[in-house]
Every structure is written in structure tokens, then in C-alpha cells.
């Protein structure tokens, strides 16, 4: 995940929303909130610049993720994998067209995969790291050949980016490294007008075998959670929540009282957790991480039992390989004393005259609940003798701090692994790369475990590998779980039918979404 630009909804924008609310209610337009700018002018299917939920409105995957069935048919109707896990052959659906009317075929698949490889040279995506070549066998049969085995190709193809299918016509000269011009996909919508505060899309007339959806779509940028909820309450936004902009528990309680709104509450595979800067002198020490972890009362953070950083419905997660969070202040204090810290007259641990103190970075544009949870963590650690300063950043600065500046000690983050993807998430943030520290960990054993996992072909081998990965991860205290949230959406009475896809970053099933007649 790369940094994303924020756009604060101004007072004038709110007035504009209020002024056009009647027009929107009478139209066939469904408006979704976004906590960040859509940036549809940079909606390259193989890139990372636009807001996550916008990709799935325009682009479709070769295979889809289903929370009950796993990997299912997408633009590919069937596929085979060789016994070594190095050749993936896809048989494409026939008669599919891109939004510009050009045919979706094997050449377009080859272009999309090769472009993803060309413009993401340092990618942690297994399909791209190990890609040897993409072979077109005929118009509707294509092979992805790898240099070495990987069990991650199908899982990665289900995701929002960077492996969704885009027409070669979308870039200059139809070259894999060509400059992006416009978003041309096979999905339900085509970008109509891009704006910082509002982006509109119209139906793709070639979608769904020439049976396009019967409504227009708009993404409204609203960074502030209170403004977002007000927009839902007034009817100027029709769907909010989840990746479209999380709402607080209190806001959802208020929304339940509004008869014009429906609350859709679905199980999630995403977790929220607190991570440590692996380059911080003190936090490199396992004992310090353990002490911080044991000082946090997760029962005060969530009504769910915290066991590891992944929820139980994530692939390979089970009761045996997840360590229940241990809240034990006395044990934490002993760990710190063993490290040479003593409590001062204020009850805070110090060493060589310096109080044990850390900065905790959060953002509330996308995750408004993090404010209360960070304050609870701050209180817990203070009781244990550890000082915490909370730094609340806008989303752009937050991601820049996490990925580029590394200017934090502790940080709240979320897993972006849908149920099939624990490896994808862990490798992207916890694995060392080319001998350098990972984003949120620096551990050679974990890195080797993750590398070895991708070569495991049988399900039993994969399970055993992840049992070891989870065990080591938990024993090293690389993350503290703080919440197992649901995917909760607030939907207006304009929407007749709403279906959550099961993918956190592509939450809306546009084909199933129906609009009430006005």
C-alpha cells in the first residue's frame, strides 16, 4: 500500500452537497464516501496511486475471491496449475469487451501482467517477483510461467491491485511501460469526471454481456468522520463504512435510529494492530516489545478475545497457532527492571536519567476509532510506567511516515490480507528485502520462513509452514492486536440491494447493487 493524498471536505463543499441533495435523491446516482481523494486520473490498473475502492468499479480480475468458496471464476472461466507450481494456464471467457469496445483476450492479459512487472520493479508481489514470461497460446488461453514455484499466483490475482486487467489502449503506444492515459477496463463503470472533492462514473455499456448497470456512481471525498456521517444522515451519501470511510461505534448507533438507513454488518478478515519501528534502538529488543505488549489490556479495547494479529477466518489461522494476548503488568515491569530500568518518583520507568517514552502514530481519516483506542493504550502504558505521546496525522502524512520517513516508534496499522492472503500481507511489511529491514520487522528467521512458504504446494505443507510462522511471530512480539472489526456499512433507502463482496478494499458488488425507483 502506498501513500494516498487526502482531500478535506470544505465548508463550501458541504454546502454544495446540501444544495444538490434533492437532485441526487431524484437521480439514478449512487454516491459512495471516500476518506481520501479518488484520484481517478491516475487509475492505472497496474499502479498504486488511486484510492483502493475505485479500482474495482473499473477493473475486473482474472479470478475472484469468495469468502465461502475461495478462488472462483472471474474473467478466466477455468485454470490449471502444473505439479511444480510454476505454470498457471488460464482459459478466458469469450465475448468480453473493454469499455472502449476492444476485445478482452490473451494479449490483454499478457499486457497487464507485463506492465505490472515493468512499473513495479521492487514489488513484493510473488507473481511479479518470480515472473519468467507470459505466453499467449491462443486468443483465449494464456500462461503465466514462473522462474521458481509459488503458491500465491491465484490469491494475488484476486486482489484490487496491481494485477487486474486493463486494455493496452489505456497507455501511450500500447507499450507495457507507456504513460497512462485513461482507465479502460471491463468493469461496471467508466470514469466520467475526476475531481478532488467528487469523482463521477457512468455505466460501461459493454459490461455484463451488453447489460450494463442501471445507475451512475459517484465517490465523494470526506476526510472527517463526523462530516461523513452527517452526509449519510442527510442522504447526500448513499453508502459509507469500511474502506469507504469507517464510522465510529457511536455514529453507527445513531444511524440505526434513522429509518432511512440500513446497517450492513458483515464478518471481516481485516485486523487492526500496533506495530513497532524495527530500526528503533530500544524496540529492537524483544524484551521491550514484550513488556509493552503485556502492559496493554486488550479487553478494554475490544469485546472480542485478542489472539494474534489475524482474525480466525483468515486462511491457516486456528486456535492452536494463535497466542492469546497476555495482559500482565507485573511481568512487564519485571522485564523492564531486568533491562536496567527503575521507576522514578512519578511512577515512570527511566534509565540513565531518561524516561522510557515512545511516540505512537495514528490517523483518524480512515480509522476514526483509533483515537479512543490509542488513548486507552496510552493510559495502560502509563499505568505500567511507560510514557506514550500520541501523534495524529492526516492520511497522506501517515502513510509517508510509515513507508518513507519511518518517523515513528509505535504505529497503528491494519492487515490488508483478505482471507486468502496472510502471506501477502506479512511478506510486504514484516519480511526483510535484499538484506535490509522489513517495514515493521527485522528478523532473518521470519524472512526465511516466509520465503520457504511460497514453495509449499500441498495444503498440509502450507499449514505446517504457517503454524511455524505464526508461532515465531507471536513469540517475538512483533505486533499487538487492538481490534477485530467487522465490515460495517451504512446504506441509504435509495439502495434497494447491497452486497458486500468479501474483499475489504473492493467492498461493493456493483452487479448486485440495485437502486429503488424514485
C-alpha positions as CSV (number, residue, x, y, z in Angstrom):
1,X,0.0,0.0,0.0
2,X,1.5,3.4,-1.0
3,X,0.7,6.8,0.4
4,X,-2.5,8.4,-0.7
5,X,-3.4,12.1,-1.0
6,X,-6.1,13.4,1.3
7,X,-8.8,16.0,0.4
8,X,-10.5,17.7,3.3
9,X,-14.2,18.3,2.7
10,X,-14.5,22.1,3.0
11,X,-17.5,24.0,4.3
12,X,-18.3,25.2,0.8
13,X,-18.3,21.6,-0.4
14,X,-20.7,20.6,2.4
15,X,-23.0,23.5,1.3
16,X,-22.7,22.2,-2.3
17,X,-23.7,18.8,-1.1
18,X,-26.7,20.1,0.8
19,X,-27.8,22.2,-2.2
20,X,-27.8,19.3,-4.6
21,X,-29.2,16.6,-2.2
22,X,-32.7,16.7,-3.7
23,X,-31.2,16.4,-7.2
24,X,-29.2,13.3,-6.1
25,X,-32.2,11.7,-4.5
26,X,-34.2,12.0,-7.7
27,X,-31.4,10.7,-9.9
28,X,-30.1,7.2,-10.6
29,X,-26.8,8.1,-9.0
30,X,-25.4,6.2,-6.0
31,X,-22.9,8.2,-4.0
32,X,-20.2,6.5,-2.0
33,X,-18.0,8.3,0.5
34,X,-14.2,8.1,0.4
35,X,-11.8,9.2,3.2
36,X,-9.2,10.1,0.6
37,X,-9.3,11.7,-2.9
38,X,-10.3,9.2,-5.6
39,X,-7.5,10.3,-8.0
40,X,-9.2,8.5,-10.9
41,X,-7.0,10.4,-13.3
42,X,-4.2,8.1,-12.0
43,X,-6.3,4.9,-12.1
44,X,-3.7,2.7,-13.7
45,X,-4.8,-0.9,-13.0
46,X,-1.1,-1.8,-12.5
47,X,-0.3,1.1,-10.3
48,X,-1.0,2.2,-6.7
49,X,-1.9,5.9,-7.0
50,X,-5.7,5.9,-6.8
51,X,-8.0,5.2,-3.9
52,X,-8.4,1.5,-3.3
53,X,-12.2,1.2,-3.7
54,X,-12.2,2.9,-7.1
55,X,-10.2,0.2,-8.8
56,X,-12.9,-2.4,-8.6
57,X,-15.5,-0.1,-10.2
58,X,-13.5,0.0,-13.4
59,X,-11.3,-3.2,-13.5
60,X,-12.0,-6.9,-13.1
61,X,-9.7,-9.7,-12.1
62,X,-8.9,-13.0,-13.8
63,X,-10.2,-14.8,-10.8
64,X,-12.3,-13.7,-7.9
65,X,-12.2,-14.1,-4.1
66,X,-15.3,-15.6,-2.5
67,X,-15.4,-15.7,1.3
68,X,-17.1,-19.1,1.2
69,X,-15.6,-20.8,-1.9
70,X,-12.1,-19.3,-2.1
71,X,-10.9,-18.6,-5.6
72,X,-13.7,-18.6,-8.2
73,X,-14.0,-17.7,-11.9
74,X,-13.6,-14.1,-13.0
75,X,-12.5,-13.1,-16.5
76,X,-11.0,-16.6,-16.6
77,X,-13.6,-19.4,-16.6
78,X,-11.2,-22.1,-15.6
79,X,-7.4,-22.7,-15.0
80,X,-4.8,-25.3,-14.3
81,X,-1.6,-25.3,-12.4
82,X,1.2,-27.7,-13.1
83,X,2.5,-30.1,-10.4
84,X,5.6,-27.9,-9.7
85,X,3.6,-24.7,-9.2
86,X,5.5,-22.9,-11.9
87,X,2.9,-22.8,-14.8
88,X,-0.5,-21.3,-14.4
89,X,-2.8,-21.7,-17.5
90,X,-6.0,-19.6,-17.8
91,X,-8.9,-20.2,-20.2
92,X,-10.6,-16.9,-20.7
93,X,-14.3,-16.2,-21.1
94,X,-15.3,-15.3,-24.6
95,X,-17.2,-12.2,-25.8
96,X,-15.9,-9.9,-23.1
97,X,-15.1,-6.3,-24.1
98,X,-13.3,-3.4,-22.6
99,X,-15.2,-0.2,-22.0
100,X,-13.8,1.2,-25.3
101,X,-15.3,-1.7,-27.2
102,X,-12.0,-3.5,-27.8
103,X,-11.9,-7.3,-27.1
104,X,-10.6,-8.7,-23.8
105,X,-8.2,-11.5,-24.8
106,X,-5.0,-13.3,-24.0
107,X,-2.9,-10.4,-25.4
108,X,-4.6,-8.0,-22.9
109,X,-3.7,-10.4,-20.1
110,X,-0.1,-10.5,-21.2
111,X,0.0,-6.7,-21.4
112,X,-1.5,-6.3,-17.9
113,X,0.9,-8.7,-16.2
114,X,3.9,-7.5,-18.1
115,X,3.0,-3.9,-17.4
116,X,2.7,-4.6,-13.6
117,X,6.1,-6.2,-13.7
118,X,7.6,-3.2,-15.7
119,X,6.3,-0.4,-13.5
120,X,6.7,-2.2,-10.1
121,X,10.3,-3.3,-10.2
122,X,10.7,-3.6,-6.4
123,X,7.3,-5.3,-5.9
124,X,6.8,-7.8,-3.1
125,X,4.0,-9.5,-5.2
126,X,5.1,-13.1,-5.7
127,X,3.7,-13.3,-9.2
128,X,5.9,-10.4,-10.3
129,X,9.0,-11.3,-8.3
130,X,9.1,-14.8,-9.8
131,X,7.6,-14.0,-13.3
132,X,9.5,-15.6,-16.2
133,X,7.2,-15.0,-19.1
134,X,3.6,-14.7,-20.1
135,X,2.7,-16.9,-23.0
136,X,-0.2,-16.4,-25.4
137,X,-1.3,-19.8,-26.6
138,X,-4.4,-18.5,-28.5
139,X,-6.9,-15.7,-28.2
140,X,-8.5,-17.2,-25.1
141,X,-5.7,-19.2,-23.5
142,X,-2.7,-17.7,-21.7
143,X,0.0,-19.0,-19.4
144,X,1.9,-17.3,-16.6
145,X,5.2,-19.0,-16.2
146,X,7.4,-18.5,-13.1
147,X,11.1,-18.9,-12.6
148,X,10.5,-20.9,-9.4
149,X,7.4,-22.3,-7.7
150,X,4.9,-20.2,-6.0
151,X,1.5,-20.9,-4.4
152,X,0.5,-17.3,-4.4
153,X,-0.5,-16.5,-8.0
154,X,-4.2,-17.2,-7.8
155,X,-4.5,-15.4,-4.4
156,X,-2.7,-12.3,-5.8
157,X,-4.8,-12.2,-8.9
158,X,-8.0,-11.8,-6.8
159,X,-6.7,-8.6,-5.3
160,X,-7.6,-5.0,-6.1
161,X,-4.1,-4.1,-7.5
162,X,-1.7,-4.4,-9.3
163,X,-2.9,-7.4,-11.3
164,X,-6.4,-6.5,-12.6
165,X,-7.0,-6.5,-16.3
166,X,-6.5,-3.3,-18.3
167,X,-6.7,-2.6,-22.1
168,X,-3.4,-1.8,-23.8
169,X,-5.3,1.2,-25.3
170,X,-5.1,2.8,-21.8
171,X,-1.4,3.7,-22.2
172,X,0.5,5.6,-24.8
173,X,1.7,3.5,-27.7
174,X,0.1,0.4,-26.1
175,X,3.6,-0.3,-24.6
176,X,3.9,-2.0,-21.2
177,X,6.0,0.9,-19.9
178,X,3.9,3.5,-21.7
179,X,2.5,6.6,-20.0
180,X,-1.0,6.0,-18.5
181,X,-3.8,7.9,-20.5
182,X,-7.2,6.8,-19.2
183,X,-8.8,3.9,-17.3
184,X,-10.1,1.3,-19.7
185,X,-11.3,-1.9,-18.0
186,X,-14.1,-4.5,-18.3
187,X,-15.7,-3.5,-15.0
188,X,-19.1,-1.9,-14.4
189,X,-18.1,1.7,-14.8
190,X,-16.2,4.2,-16.9
191,X,-14.7,7.4,-15.3
192,X,-16.8,10.4,-16.3
193,X,-15.4,13.4,-14.4
194,X,-12.5,13.3,-12.0
195,X,-12.3,15.9,-9.2
196,X,-10.6,16.4,-5.8
197,X,-13.9,16.5,-3.9
198,X,-16.1,14.4,-6.2
199,X,-15.5,11.9,-8.9
200,X,-18.3,10.6,-11.1
201,X,-18.5,7.4,-13.2
202,X,-21.1,6.2,-15.7
203,X,-22.1,2.7,-16.7
204,X,-19.8,0.7,-19.0
205,X,-22.2,-0.1,-21.9
206,X,-20.2,-3.3,-22.7
207,X,-20.3,-4.6,-19.1
208,X,-22.1,-7.9,-18.3
209,X,-22.7,-9.1,-21.9
210,X,-24.0,-5.7,-23.0
211,X,-26.3,-5.4,-20.0
212,X,-24.8,-2.5,-18.0
213,X,-25.8,-1.5,-14.5
214,X,-28.7,0.9,-14.4
215,X,-27.2,3.7,-12.2
216,X,-24.4,6.2,-12.2
217,X,-21.7,6.2,-9.5
218,X,-20.0,9.0,-7.5
219,X,-17.2,9.0,-5.0
220,X,-17.4,11.9,-2.6
221,X,-14.2,12.8,-0.7
222,X,-15.0,13.3,3.0
223,X,-12.0,13.0,5.3
224,X,-13.7,13.9,8.6
225,X,-15.7,11.1,10.2
226,X,-18.3,13.4,11.6
227,X,-18.9,15.1,8.2
228,X,-19.0,11.7,6.6
229,X,-21.8,10.5,9.0
230,X,-23.7,13.8,8.5
231,X,-23.6,13.2,4.8
232,X,-25.1,9.7,5.3
233,X,-27.7,11.1,7.7
234,X,-28.8,13.8,5.2
235,X,-28.9,11.4,2.2
236,X,-26.2,13.2,0.2
237,X,-24.1,10.0,0.6
238,X,-25.8,6.6,0.0
239,X,-23.1,4.2,1.2
240,X,-20.4,4.7,3.8
241,X,-18.3,2.5,6.1
242,X,-15.5,0.0,5.8
243,X,-12.9,1.1,3.2
244,X,-15.4,3.8,2.1
245,X,-14.7,5.5,5.4
246,X,-15.1,3.8,8.7
247,X,-17.6,5.2,11.2
248,X,-17.3,5.1,15.0
249,X,-19.4,2.8,17.1
250,X,-21.3,5.8,18.4
251,X,-22.1,7.0,14.9
252,X,-23.4,3.6,13.9
253,X,-25.7,3.5,17.0
254,X,-27.1,6.9,15.9
255,X,-27.6,5.6,12.3
256,X,-29.5,2.6,13.5
257,X,-32.2,5.0,14.8
258,X,-32.6,6.6,11.3
259,X,-35.4,4.7,9.5
260,X,-34.0,5.9,6.1
261,X,-30.8,4.0,6.8
262,X,-29.9,0.3,6.9
263,X,-26.8,-1.1,8.7
264,X,-25.0,-3.9,6.9
265,X,-22.7,-5.7,9.3
266,X,-20.5,-8.4,7.9
267,X,-17.6,-10.5,9.2
268,X,-14.2,-9.2,8.2
269,X,-10.8,-10.7,7.6
270,X,-9.0,-7.5,8.5
271,X,-7.5,-6.7,11.9
272,X,-6.1,-3.6,13.5
273,X,-2.8,-3.9,15.5
274,X,0.0,-1.9,16.9
275,X,3.4,-2.3,15.4
276,X,7.0,-1.4,16.4
277,X,9.6,0.5,14.4
278,X,12.2,-2.2,13.7
279,X,15.0,0.4,13.5
280,X,14.3,2.0,16.9
281,X,17.2,1.3,19.3
282,X,15.1,0.1,22.2
283,X,12.3,-1.6,20.2
284,X,14.8,-3.9,18.5
285,X,14.9,-5.6,21.9
286,X,12.3,-8.4,22.2
287,X,12.0,-7.8,26.0
288,X,10.9,-4.2,25.4
289,X,8.3,-5.2,22.8
290,X,7.1,-8.0,25.2
291,X,6.8,-5.5,28.1
292,X,4.8,-3.1,26.0
293,X,2.5,-5.8,24.8
294,X,1.9,-7.2,28.3
295,X,1.1,-3.7,29.5
296,X,-1.9,-3.3,27.2
297,X,-5.3,-4.5,28.4
298,X,-6.9,-5.6,25.1
299,X,-10.2,-6.4,26.9
300,X,-10.6,-2.6,27.3
301,X,-10.0,-2.2,23.5
302,X,-12.4,-4.8,22.2
303,X,-15.2,-7.1,23.3
304,X,-13.5,-9.9,21.3
305,X,-10.7,-12.1,22.7
306,X,-7.4,-11.0,21.1
307,X,-5.4,-13.9,19.7
308,X,-2.7,-12.8,17.3
309,X,-2.9,-10.1,14.6
310,X,-5.2,-12.1,12.3
311,X,-8.8,-12.9,12.7
312,X,-9.9,-16.6,13.0
313,X,-11.5,-16.7,9.5
314,X,-8.2,-15.9,7.8
315,X,-6.6,-18.8,5.9
316,X,-4.3,-21.0,8.1
317,X,-5.3,-19.3,11.3
318,X,-6.6,-21.7,14.0
319,X,-6.8,-21.8,17.8
320,X,-3.6,-23.8,18.1
321,X,-1.3,-21.4,16.2
322,X,-2.5,-18.2,17.7
323,X,-1.2,-16.9,21.0
324,X,-3.8,-15.4,23.3
325,X,-2.8,-11.9,24.2
326,X,-1.4,-11.8,27.7
327,X,-2.2,-8.8,29.9
328,X,0.3,-9.0,32.8
329,X,1.6,-5.7,34.2
330,X,3.8,-7.3,36.9
331,X,5.5,-9.4,34.2
332,X,6.0,-6.3,32.1
333,X,7.6,-4.5,35.0
334,X,9.9,-7.3,35.7
335,X,11.1,-7.4,32.1
336,X,11.9,-3.7,32.2
337,X,13.7,-4.0,35.5
338,X,15.8,-6.8,34.1
339,X,16.7,-4.4,31.3
340,X,18.1,-1.9,33.9
341,X,15.0,0.4,34.2
342,X,13.9,1.7,37.6
343,X,10.7,3.6,38.5
344,X,11.1,7.3,39.4
345,X,9.0,9.3,41.9
346,X,6.4,9.8,39.2
347,X,6.0,6.1,38.7
348,X,7.6,6.1,35.3
349,X,10.4,3.8,34.3
350,X,13.7,5.5,33.5
351,X,17.3,4.6,32.7
352,X,20.4,6.9,32.8
353,X,18.0,9.8,33.7
354,X,15.8,9.3,30.6
355,X,12.1,8.3,31.0
356,X,11.0,5.4,28.9
357,X,9.0,7.2,26.3
358,X,7.6,6.5,22.8
359,X,5.6,8.3,20.1
360,X,2.5,6.4,18.9
361,X,1.4,7.4,15.3
362,X,-2.2,7.1,14.2
363,X,-4.6,8.6,11.6
364,X,-8.4,9.0,12.0
365,X,-9.5,9.9,8.5
366,X,-9.9,6.2,7.5
367,X,-10.0,4.9,11.1
368,X,-11.8,7.2,13.5
369,X,-12.0,4.5,16.2
370,X,-8.2,4.7,16.5
371,X,-8.5,7.9,18.6
372,X,-10.2,6.2,21.5
373,X,-8.1,3.0,21.2
374,X,-4.8,4.9,21.2
375,X,-5.8,6.9,24.3
376,X,-6.6,3.6,26.0
377,X,-3.2,2.2,25.1
378,X,-1.7,5.5,26.4
379,X,-3.4,5.1,29.7
380,X,-2.5,1.4,30.0
381,X,1.2,2.1,29.3
382,X,1.2,5.0,31.8
383,X,0.0,2.7,34.5
384,X,2.8,0.3,33.7
385,X,5.4,3.2,33.8
386,X,5.8,3.8,30.1
387,X,5.1,7.2,28.6
388,X,3.4,7.5,25.3
389,X,2.8,10.6,23.1
390,X,0.1,10.2,20.5
391,X,0.7,11.9,17.1
392,X,-2.4,12.1,14.9
393,X,-1.6,12.6,11.3
394,X,-3.6,13.2,8.1
395,X,-3.7,10.1,5.9
396,X,-1.1,11.2,3.4
397,X,1.4,12.1,6.1
398,X,0.6,8.9,8.0
399,X,1.5,6.7,5.0
400,X,4.5,8.8,4.2
401,X,5.7,8.4,7.8
402,X,5.1,4.6,7.7
403,X,6.6,3.8,4.3
404,X,9.2,6.5,3.7
405,X,10.2,8.7,6.6
406,X,9.9,5.9,9.3
407,X,9.4,8.7,11.8
408,X,7.5,6.8,14.5
409,X,8.2,4.5,17.4
410,X,4.8,2.8,17.7
411,X,2.2,2.8,15.0
412,X,-1.4,1.6,14.5
413,X,-1.9,-0.3,11.3
414,X,-4.3,-2.7,9.7
415,X,-3.8,-6.0,7.9
416,X,-4.9,-5.8,4.3
417,X,-4.9,-9.5,3.8
418,X,-8.3,-10.8,2.7
419,X,-8.9,-14.3,3.9
420,X,-6.6,-15.9,1.3
421,X,-3.7,-13.6,1.8
422,X,-1.9,-13.8,5.2
423,X,1.4,-14.4,3.3
424,X,0.9,-11.4,1.0
425,X,0.4,-9.1,3.9
426,X,3.2,-10.5,6.1
427,X,5.8,-10.5,3.3
428,X,5.0,-6.9,2.4
429,X,5.6,-5.5,5.8
430,X,7.5,-8.0,8.0
431,X,9.9,-9.6,5.6
432,X,13.4,-8.3,5.1
433,X,14.3,-7.4,1.5
434,X,17.8,-7.7,0.0
435,X,19.3,-7.8,3.4
436,X,17.5,-4.7,4.6
437,X,15.0,-4.4,7.3
438,X,11.3,-5.0,6.5
439,X,8.8,-2.2,7.1
440,X,7.6,-3.5,10.5
441,X,10.2,-6.1,11.5
442,X,13.8,-7.1,11.1
443,X,14.1,-10.8,11.6
444,X,16.1,-13.2,9.4
445,X,14.2,-16.3,10.8
446,X,10.8,-14.8,9.9
447,X,12.1,-13.8,6.4
448,X,13.4,-17.3,5.7
449,X,10.1,-18.8,6.9
450,X,8.1,-16.6,4.6
451,X,10.4,-17.3,1.6
452,X,10.1,-21.1,2.2
453,X,6.3,-21.0,2.5
454,X,5.8,-19.9,-1.1
455,X,7.4,-23.1,-2.4
456,X,4.9,-25.4,-0.5
457,X,2.4,-26.9,-2.9
458,X,0.3,-29.2,-0.8
459,X,-2.2,-27.7,1.6
460,X,-0.8,-29.7,4.5
461,X,2.7,-28.4,3.9
462,X,1.4,-24.8,3.7
463,X,-0.5,-25.2,7.0
464,X,2.6,-26.6,8.8
465,X,4.7,-23.7,7.4
466,X,2.2,-21.1,8.7
467,X,2.0,-22.8,12.1
468,X,5.7,-22.2,12.4
469,X,5.4,-18.6,11.0
470,X,2.7,-17.6,13.5
471,X,4.5,-19.3,16.4
472,X,7.7,-17.4,15.7
473,X,5.9,-14.1,15.0
474,X,3.9,-14.3,18.3
475,X,6.9,-15.3,20.4
476,X,8.8,-12.3,19.1
477,X,6.0,-9.8,19.9
478,X,6.1,-8.1,16.5
479,X,2.5,-6.8,16.8
480,X,-0.1,-6.2,19.4
481,X,-3.7,-6.8,18.3
482,X,-6.1,-3.9,19.1
483,X,-9.3,-4.7,17.2
484,X,-11.0,-7.4,15.1
485,X,-13.5,-5.1,13.4
486,X,-16.4,-6.1,11.2
487,X,-17.1,-4.7,7.8
488,X,-19.9,-2.3,8.7
489,X,-21.7,-0.2,6.1
490,X,-24.5,2.4,6.4
491,X,-26.8,2.3,3.4
492,X,-29.5,4.8,2.4
493,X,-33.0,3.9,1.4
494,X,-32.1,4.8,-2.2
495,X,-30.3,1.5,-2.4
496,X,-32.6,-1.5,-2.8
497,X,-30.0,-4.2,-2.7
498,X,-26.4,-4.1,-1.3
499,X,-23.9,-7.0,-1.2
500,X,-20.5,-6.9,0.4
501,X,-18.0,-8.7,-1.9
502,X,-15.9,-10.1,0.9
503,X,-12.9,-8.0,-0.3
504,X,-12.2,-5.2,2.2
505,X,-10.6,-2.9,-0.4
506,X,-13.3,-3.6,-3.1
507,X,-16.4,-3.8,-0.9
508,X,-19.3,-3.1,-3.3
509,X,-20.6,-5.8,-5.6
510,X,-21.8,-3.4,-8.4
511,X,-23.5,-6.1,-10.4
512,X,-25.8,-7.0,-7.4
513,X,-26.4,-3.4,-6.3
514,X,-29.9,-2.3,-7.1
515,X,-31.4,1.2,-6.9
516,X,-35.0,1.9,-5.8
517,X,-37.2,3.7,-8.3
518,X,-37.8,7.3,-7.2
